[in-house]
């Protein structure tokens, strides 16, 4: 969906929440049920059951860091920020995206930018192999953090592999680096192919969840005025 804000086009980067949608392995299933109807109650109400990391959402540091900042402790102005989109399309399933592949695109990234990586895997969100998405090499997080970037997003279930290792253990090095540095991760973005590499602004505000480890967000990209005038 595309709307307009003060004459600028707005691209919705959020995946609709729906019953039975794909979730990260082991997360609560999403269920949206009717709790009241116009016919029987004179008003409509829905009952929502979902995990804090359902659909397009952010991870607060407390998601994986002991004593980390929770959702209600995040400064919201960090989530209203210049948006940089790095492209890493057409990678093989379970490929690791390295800094060498992204460095040229990220040459003019600035502190405070929100940087997201488009893999194209959002198109396979409902597929059986959704968990086989490409992942970011830890060095990508290290390089972005060194440049003052503390909001990093992807169009897949996670910037880390969404499968446990052969030993059954989960390894989430990008989460450890980004959240450990007080950063924020945004997952399951969509429509990044409709956003320019630079010049847009990201808005991705969480629900007000005291002590929350994560939250669904309504993420949008406000395009540059030239894009809005097109």
ROTI-719038 format. One line per 2 residues: their letters; for each residue x, y, z of N, C-alpha, C. Coordinates in steps of 0.02 Angstrom, whole numbers, plus 50000, padded with zeros to 5 digits. Example, Ala and Ser with C-alpha at 12.3 -4.5 7.8 and 13.67 -1.06 7.14 Angstrom:
<nodes>
as> 50660/49716/50390/50615/49775/50390/50660/49835/50390; 50642/49888/50354/50684/49947/50357/50645/50002/50394 $
</nodes>
This chain:
<nodes>
xx> 50042/49941/50000/50000/50000/50000/50044/50062/50000; 50025/50112/49959/50061/50176/49957/50013/50232/49975 $
xx> 50031/50272/50024/49992/50330/50044/50035/50392/50031; 50014/50450/50058/50053/50510/50050/50055/50548/50116 $
xx> 50112/50579/50130/50122/50618/50191/50154/50684/50171; 50115/50738/50178/50139/50805/50159/50167/50805/50088 $
xx> 50130/50772/50043/50151/50771/49973/50202/50719/49956; 50226/50681/50005/50277/50629/49993/50244/50560/49996 $
xx> 50264/50517/49951/50236/50450/49950/50261/50410/50010; 50217/50368/50036/50232/50326/50094/50223/50253/50074 $
xx> 50274/50213/50080/50272/50142/50063/50266/50101/50127; 50217/50058/50130/50207/50015/50188/50259/49959/50186 $
xx> 50298/49953/50238/50350/49901/50243/50329/49844/50290; 50265/49843/50309/50242/49797/50361/50202/49739/50331 $
xx> 50214/49681/50357/50178/49621/50336/50112/49616/50376; 50055/49605/50342/49992/49600/50378/49993/49542/50428 $
xx> 49965/49554/50487/49958/49501/50537/49896/49460/50521; 49903/49395/50520/49846/49352/50505/49854/49285/50539 $
xx> 49798/49252/50549/49798/49187/50581/49840/49137/50542; 49883/49101/50577/49922/49049/50546/49983/49072/50507 $
xx> 49999/49135/50511/50056/49160/50472/50122/49129/50497; 50172/49131/50455/50238/49105/50472/50266/49143/50532 $
xx> 50295/49106/50579/50330/49136/50636/50398/49103/50642; 50442/49134/50680/50507/49105/50693/50497/49038/50728 $
xx> 50537/48988/50711/50527/48922/50742/50523/48924/50818; 50468/48897/50844/50458/48894/50916/50419/48952/50944 $
xx> 50408/49005/50905/50369/49062/50929/50295/49045/50932; 50256/49083/50973/50184/49070/50976/50151/49079/50908 $
xx> 50102/49036/50893/50064/49043/50831/50020/49105/50835; 50008/49135/50778/49964/49194/50774/49893/49171/50763 $
xx> 49848/49197/50804/49777/49181/50797/49736/49245/50808; 49693/49260/50761/49649/49318/50766/49578/49293/50759 $
xx> 49540/49298/50813/49472/49270/50815/49421/49323/50832; 49360/49310/50812/49305/49356/50828/49283/49348/50900 $
xx> 49282/49403/50938/49260/49403/51007/49192/49434/51016; 49173/49478/50971/49106/49510/50973/49087/49530/50902 $
xx> 49023/49527/50886/48999/49542/50819/48947/49598/50821; 48939/49631/50765/48887/49682/50759/48818/49652/50768 $
xx> 48808/49592/50739/48743/49561/50741/48722/49542/50812; 48769/49515/50851/48751/49490/50917/48765/49540/50973 $
xx> 48814/49585/50963/48836/49628/51018/48829/49702/51003; 48818/49719/50940/48813/49789/50922/48880/49823/50909 $
xx> 48933/49785/50913/49001/49811/50900/49045/49751/50883; 49102/49767/50852/49150/49715/50834/49212/49719/50877 $
xx> 49236/49662/50901/49299/49656/50938/49332/49591/50916; 49398/49594/50907/49436/49534/50890/49482/49516/50948 $
xx> 49492/49451/50958/49540/49426/51008/49605/49409/50971; 49659/49438/50995/49724/49428/50963/49769/49385/51007 $
xx> 49797/49333/50977/49847/49293/51012/49909/49291/50968; 49964/49317/50992/50025/49319/50952/50084/49331/50998 $
xx> 50143/49313/50973/50204/49326/51009/50228/49397/50997; 50272/49419/51039/50298/49487/51033/50343/49496/50971 $
xx> 50360/49441/50938/50402/49444/50878/50366/49418/50817; 50301/49433/50813/50260/49411/50757/50260/49464/50702 $
xx> 50257/49441/50639/50253/49487/50583/50313/49533/50580; 50303/49593/50553/50356/49643/50552/50363/49671/50622 $
xx> 50422/49664/50651/50430/49680/50722/50501/49702/50736; 50511/49730/50795/50578/49746/50817/50599/49703/50876 $
xx> 50663/49692/50881/50694/49660/50939/50726/49714/50982; 50706/49719/51044/50740/49763/51092/50800/49726/51121 $
xx> 50849/49761/51148/50907/49727/51178/50888/49673/51229; 50833/49683/51266/50814/49634/51317/50793/49568/51287 $
xx> 50784/49565/51221/50767/49502/51188/50820/49449/51200; 50883/49469/51201/50936/49418/51210/50993/49441/51254 $
xx> 50986/49499/51286/51039/49526/51328/51014/49533/51399; 51047/49501/51446/51028/49507/51516/51036/49579/51538 $
xx> 50982/49608/51564/50984/49678/51585/50978/49727/51528; 50965/49702/51467/50960/49746/51409/50898/49790/51412 $
xx> 50899/49845/51374/50844/49892/51372/50782/49858/51343; 50725/49869/51374/50662/49842/51350/50629/49890/51301 $
xx> 50574/49868/51271/50540/49908/51221/50523/49978/51246; 50497/49983/51307/50476/50048/51332/50535/50093/51349 $
xx> 50595/50066/51348/50655/50107/51361/50689/50132/51298; 50663/50112/51239/50693/50134/51176/50674/50206/51161 $
xx> 50723/50245/51140/50709/50314/51118/50675/50310/51050; 50614/50336/51045/50576/50328/50983/50607/50366/50925 $
xx> 50646/50418/50939/50676/50454/50883/50727/50412/50846; 50751/50358/50877/50796/50313/50841/50759/50275/50787 $
xx> 50693/50270/50793/50652/50232/50746/50615/50278/50698; 50635/50341/50697/50614/50389/50646/50680/50416/50619 $
xx> 50704/50386/50566/50774/50396/50547/50784/50392/50472; 50838/50422/50446/50855/50412/50375/50863/50337/50360 $
xx> 50835/50316/50304/50834/50245/50287/50883/50231/50230; 50926/50183/50240/50971/50159/50188/50955/50086/50174 $
xx> 50946/50071/50110/50930/50003/50088/50990/49975/50051; 51017/49920/50076/51072/49885/50043/51043/49823/50009 $
xx> 51060/49812/49946/51031/49757/49907/51078/49696/49908; 51049/49639/49923/51086/49576/49921/51039/49522/49895 $
xx> 51012/49534/49835/50963/49489/49806/50996/49429/49773; 50954/49380/49757/50975/49322/49718/51031/49281/49751 $
xx> 51032/49280/49816/51079/49237/49851/51049/49168/49859; 51091/49118/49863/51067/49049/49873/51036/49042/49942 $
xx> 50994/48991/49949/50965/48975/50014/51021/48965/50065; 51011/48994/50124/51057/48988/50181/51125/49020/50167 $
xx> 51130/49061/50115/51193/49095/50101/51209/49145/50156; 51273/49159/50165/51296/49208/50213/51317/49270/50174 $
xx> 51285/49326/50189/51299/49389/50155/51357/49423/50190; 51411/49436/50155/51471/49463/50185/51474/49539/50178 $
xx> 51519/49569/50217/51529/49641/50212/51557/49660/50144; 51598/49618/50115/51627/49632/50049/51573/49643/49997 $
xx> 51516/49609/50005/51461/49616/49958/51422/49681/49968; 51427/49711/50026/51387/49769/50043/51427/49833/50051 $
xx> 51492/49827/50058/51534/49884/50077/51527/49943/50030; 51526/49930/49965/51521/49985/49917/51455/50023/49924 $
xx> 51401/49985/49934/51336/50017/49942/51332/50058/50007; 51371/50037/50057/51368/50068/50123/51421/50122/50132 $
xx> 51453/50142/50077/51510/50188/50083/51490/50254/50116; 51429/50278/50104/51409/50343/50132/51355/50336/50186 $
xx> 51354/50280/50220/51309/50272/50277/51333/50318/50333; 51286/50350/50368/51303/50397/50420/51277/50374/50488 $
xx> 51308/50397/50542/51283/50381/50609/51209/50402/50615; 51169/50358/50645/51098/50373/50653/51055/50348/50597 $
xx> 51085/50327/50541/51045/50297/50487/51016/50230/50511; 50958/50214/50486/50931/50146/50493/50949/50109/50429 $
xx> 50985/50054/50435/51009/50017/50376/50972/49950/50373; 50941/49937/50315/50907/49874/50306/50935/49839/50244 $
xx> 50936/49773/50247/50963/49733/50192/50906/49696/50158; 50900/49709/50093/50848/49676/50053/50878/49614/50020 $
xx> 50851/49556/50038/50873/49493/50008/50824/49467/49955; 50763/49495/49955/50710/49469/49913/50672/49411/49944 $
xx> 50694/49391/50004/50665/49332/50035/50595/49345/50063; 50574/49408/50066/50506/49421/50090/50454/49388/50045 $
xx> 50472/49378/49982/50425/49345/49936/50415/49272/49953; 50459/49244/49995/50454/49173/50012/50432/49161/50084 $
xx> 50405/49213/50114/50385/49211/50184/50337/49153/50199; 50291/49139/50152/50242/49086/50163/50264/49018/50137 $
xx> 50324/49014/50110/50349/48951/50082/50375/48906/50138; 50378/48841/50123/50403/48793/50172/50476/48805/50189 $
xx> 50513/48836/50143/50585/48848/50155/50599/48918/50179; 50551/48952/50210/50560/49020/50233/50619/49026/50282 $
xx> 50631/48973/50320/50686/48974/50368/50754/48965/50337; 50756/48952/50272/50820/48944/50237/50846/49009/50207 $
xx> 50820/49065/50230/50839/49130/50202/50914/49144/50210; 50942/49187/50168/51011/49208/50179/51016/49246/50245 $
xx> 51075/49246/50274/51087/49280/50338/51147/49326/50330; 51153/49372/50378/51209/49419/50377/51269/49389/50414 $
xx> 51327/49397/50385/51388/49378/50421/51397/49426/50479; 51423/49403/50536/51433/49448/50594/51472/49511/50576 $
xx> 51518/49506/50529/51558/49564/50510/51515/49621/50483; 51457/49606/50455/51411/49659/50431/51387/49700/50490 $
xx> 51366/49667/50543/51344/49702/50603/51402/49742/50632; 51461/49712/50635/51519/49747/50663/51534/49811/50625 $
xx> 51534/49807/50558/51550/49865/50517/51497/49920/50523; 51434/49900/50525/51381/49950/50531/51382/49983/50600 $
xx> 51392/49944/50652/51396/49973/50719/51455/50021/50723; 51511/50004/50692/51570/50048/50692/51556/50114/50658 $
xx> 51507/50115/50613/51489/50176/50577/51433/50214/50612; 51415/50193/50672/51364/50229/50709/51293/50210/50693 $
xx> 51284/50152/50660/51217/50127/50644/51194/50082/50701; 51136/50096/50729/51111/50055/50785/51042/50027/50771 $
xx> 51015/50039/50711/50952/50008/50690/50966/49970/50625; 50960/49904/50628/50976/49861/50570/50917/49816/50557 $
xx> 50895/49813/50494/50837/49773/50477/50848/49727/50418; 50804/49678/50411/50806/49630/50357/50735/49614/50334 $
xx> 50729/49587/50274/50664/49567/50247/50653/49492/50255; 50685/49462/50305/50679/49391/50319/50662/49382/50393 $
xx> 50656/49319/50414/50638/49304/50483/50690/49329/50533; 50752/49335/50511/50806/49353/50557/50868/49373/50518 $
xx> 50911/49416/50546/50975/49427/50513/51023/49369/50524; 51008/49326/50573/51046/49265/50585/51009/49206/50553 $
xx> 51041/49149/50545/51006/49090/50520/50947/49072/50565; 50893/49052/50534/50832/49034/50571/50826/48959/50581 $
xx> 50883/48926/50583/50885/48855/50599/50939/48842/50650; 50926/48797/50695/50978/48777/50743/51033/48740/50708 $
xx> 51092/48739/50738/51148/48702/50709/51138/48627/50713; 51183/48590/50682/51178/48518/50683/51180/48489/50754 $
xx> 51208/48527/50800/51211/48505/50870/51148/48525/50909; 51100/48555/50872/51037/48575/50904/51039/48641/50940 $
xx> 51096/48675/50939/51103/48739/50974/51089/48797/50927; 51058/48850/50954/51046/48911/50916/51106/48957/50923 $
xx> 51128/48984/50867/51182/49033/50867/51158/49096/50832; 51159/49151/50870/51131/49214/50845/51183/49269/50852 $
xx> 51238/49264/50815/51292/49313/50825/51274/49384/50808; 51232/49395/50756/51213/49463/50739/51170/49493/50795 $
xx> 51124/49453/50821/51085/49477/50878/51131/49495/50936; 51179/49453/50951/51223/49466/51007/51262/49531/50998 $
xx> 51285/49543/50937/51323/49604/50923/51279/49666/50926; 51224/49664/50889/51182/49724/50884/51146/49739/50950 $
xx> 51111/49689/50977/51075/49701/51039/51123/49711/51097; 51180/49677/51094/51230/49686/51147/51258/49756/51148 $
xx> 51256/49791/51091/51280/49860/51087/51224/49910/51100; 51166/49885/51121/51109/49929/51133/51070/49946/51070 $
xx> 51083/49909/51016/51050/49922/50953/50981/49889/50949; 50950/49900/50892/50882/49875/50878/50884/49837/50812 $
xx> 50849/49780/50810/50843/49740/50749/50770/49741/50727; 50759/49751/50662/50691/49748/50634/50690/49690/50584 $
xx> 50639/49648/50591/50634/49587/50550/50568/49584/50511; 50569/49545/50457/50509/49533/50416/50483/49595/50382 $
xx> 50528/49638/50358/50508/49695/50318/50485/49672/50249; 50444/49711/50216/50420/49696/50149/50426/49759/50106 $
xx> 50419/49750/50040/50416/49805/49991/50480/49846/49988; 50536/49818/50008/50598/49857/50005/50618/49871/49933 $
xx> 50593/49832/49886/50609/49845/49816/50576/49909/49790; 50530/49937/49829/50496/49998/49809/50526/50060/49843 $
xx> 50581/50050/49878/50614/50104/49915/50682/50117/49885; 50701/50180/49873/50768/50194/49846/50822/50177/49895 $
xx> 50883/50170/49870/50939/50152/49913/50951/50204/49968; 50937/50268/49952/50947/50321/50001/50895/50375/49990 $
xx> 50886/50417/50039/50842/50475/50033/50774/50467/50066; 50754/50405/50082/50690/50394/50116/50700/50399/50191 $
xx> 50644/50402/50227/50645/50404/50300/50605/50345/50326; 50631/50312/50377/50597/50256/50408/50558/50279/50469 $
xx> 50497/50253/50476/50458/50259/50538/50438/50188/50556; 50458/50165/50615/50444/50096/50637/50432/50096/50712 $
xx> 50373/50116/50733/50360/50126/50804/50328/50064/50835; 50353/50045/50894/50326/49985/50929/50265/50003/50970 $
xx> 50230/49950/50992/50178/49959/51042/50211/49979/51108; 50173/50012/51151/50199/50031/51216/50192/49971/51263 $
xx> 50246/49931/51268/50246/49869/51306/50298/49874/51362; 50278/49894/51422/50326/49898/51477/50361/49831/51488 $
xx> 50427/49833/51487/50467/49773/51496/50469/49727/51437; 50441/49747/51380/50437/49704/51322/50504/49689/51290 $
xx> 50512/49627/51266/50574/49607/51232/50572/49621/51157; 50513/49635/51131/50504/49650/51061/50433/49673/51051 $
xx> 50418/49695/50989/50350/49718/50975/50338/49720/50901; 50277/49701/50879/50258/49716/50810/50263/49791/50798 $
xx> 50281/49810/50737/50284/49881/50719/50246/49892/50654; 50222/49953/50644/50197/49972/50579/50253/50013/50546 $
xx> 50293/49979/50508/50350/50010/50476/50330/50040/50409; 50350/50101/50396/50338/50133/50332/50401/50170/50310 $
xx> 50407/50180/50245/50460/50221/50217/50428/50283/50185; 50448/50341/50208/50426/50404/50177/50478/50421/50124 $
xx> 50456/50420/50061/50503/50428/50006/50524/50501/49998; 50582/50512/49965/50604/50580/49951/50551/50618/49911 $
xx> 50551/50683/49915/50500/50723/49880/50499/50709/49806; 50559/50696/49777/50561/50681/49705/50523/50618/49689 $
xx> 50528/50568/49735/50490/50506/49725/50416/50519/49733; 50399/50562/49781/50329/50577/49793/50297/50615/49737 $
xx> 50338/50654/49699/50311/50694/49643/50305/50654/49579; 50334/50593/49579/50335/50553/49518/50265/50529/49498 $
</nodes>
